[in-house]
Amino acid sequence: MYFSFFLKSKTEVLSTFEKFKEKYENLHDKRIKRLRTDNGLESLNKEMTVYLNKFGIMHEKTIPYNAESNGKAESAIRVTVERARIALYESNLPLNFWVEAVAYSTHVSNLTPRKGKARLPIEIWESKIPKFNYLKVFGCLAYFHVPKVKRKKFQMPGKRGIMLGYARERRGYRIYDIEQKCVIEERAVKFNESVKGCKYLNNSPENLWKLIL
């Protein structure tokens, strides 16, 4: 199972791991016994060490400048980045959307069969067979519903956006609101997968994106 976490600073490593640990152990009724990391200082600080010792979690550190000693993680990163690169290339979206592309490729990877495994990663994680009818093409044109209370009298009930992925903590989609230049999460969305949303973007330097992480 692949996971991607997007941190605003390295100080968020411990709090992010705490949340993951709680979610994993509640979902699977199993305890995390071992954590393997590279020798990055963000994962070797005093707070992290104290936390791991508190819960009896062994901290394994890989050999510096030796990617082979952390082979599975390096392979997962390589696969995820490659899929994200392809998603951006095929959608013609600018690199500003790399975070969304990585999250999208992570989601797709967990729905992809693994060699020697009878079940999909997401199937093992959630203990149920996944559905696939919700999957959409990254970067395709999307139309999302605007509630009546949020629109003006003669404003259309739908707005144009771009499909970027899937909501992080609920059912729905992550949509780039072209007009407001921000990423939102919506459930009532219609897609035109034959049209790339990039054709409606103004790719000038002034067109800045606010990504909800």
C-alpha positions, -999 to +999 in steps of 0.1 A: +000+000+000+014+034-010+009+066+009+019+101+000+020+129+026+025+166+016+042+186+044+046+223+045+077+219+067+099+191+081+086+199+116+053+182+105+069+147+102+061+136+138+025+148+138+019+132+104+033+099+116+012+101+148-020+104+127-010+076+104-002+053+133-035+060+150-054+054+117-035+022+109-039+006+143-076+015+146-083+001+111-063-031+114-062-037+152-024-042+149+005-023+164+033-007+143+065-024+156+091-010+132+098+022+113+124+024+086+136+058+074+166+073+056+190+094+076+172+127+070+174+149+100+136+155+100+131+118+110+160+116+134+152+145+158+148+142+195+110+144+195+107+115+171+131+094+191+112+100+223+079+092+206+092+059+191+107+048+224+074+056+242+056+031+220+084+006+217+088+011+180+121+001+165+137+027+143+157+013+115+179+037+096+192+030+061+228+033+050+236+068+038+238+072+000+227+036-005+192+035-020+193-003-023+190-006+015+156+009+013+146-009-019+108-011-015+104+025-005+127+037-034+107+015-058+074+029-046+087+065-050+100+058-085+067+043-096+046+071-080+067+099-095+068+083-129+030+079-130+026+115-118+049+127-145+029+109-171-004+123-157+009+158-160+023+152-195-009+137-208-031+163-193-009+192-204-013+208-170+016+229-156+040+217-130+020+238-104-002+207-101+026+182-092+011+177-057-022+167-071-006+145-097+014+126-071-017+121-049-036+109-080-009+084-090-007+071-054-044+064-055-041+046-088-011+026-077-032+012-048-058+000-073-032-017-094-023-055-091+011-063-076+032-092-087+026-123-066-003-108-047-039-122-051-055-091-038-052-054-046-034-032-021-065-011-014-085-043-010-062-055+018-061-021+034-099-016+035-108-053+038-133-050+009-134-053-028-131-018-044-153-003-070-138+013-101-167+032-117-157+064-099-123+066-116-118+095-140-091+108-163-066+131-146-069+167-160-102+161-178-129+188-180-153+188-151-185+206-142-194+210-105-226+221-089-229+255-072-255+255-044-283+280-050-274+299-018-239+305-032-248+318-067-263+350-080-298+351-096-287+347-132-256+326-125-254+292-140-259+263-115-227+246-126-191+258-130-162+246-151-133+229-135-105+204-139-104+169-125-074+165-102-081+135-081-101+122-052-111+138-019-087+130+009-110+123+038-145+118+023-162+106-009-158+131-037-134+146-062-107+173-060-116+199-086-096+229-098-120+258-099-108+277-129-126+309-121-115+311-084-081+296-091-082+272-062-087+234-055-120+224-039-136+191-030-170+183-045-192+153-048-218+165-074-196+166-105-200+157-142-171+149-164-162+151-200-132+128-202-127+134-239-118+171-233-087+183-215-094+210-189-061+228-196-076+244-227-095+267-203-065+278-183-047+311-185-011+300-182+003+334-176+027+341-147-001+360-130-023+329-129-014+315-094-028+284-078-038+278-042-036+241-035-055+227-005-031+202+011 
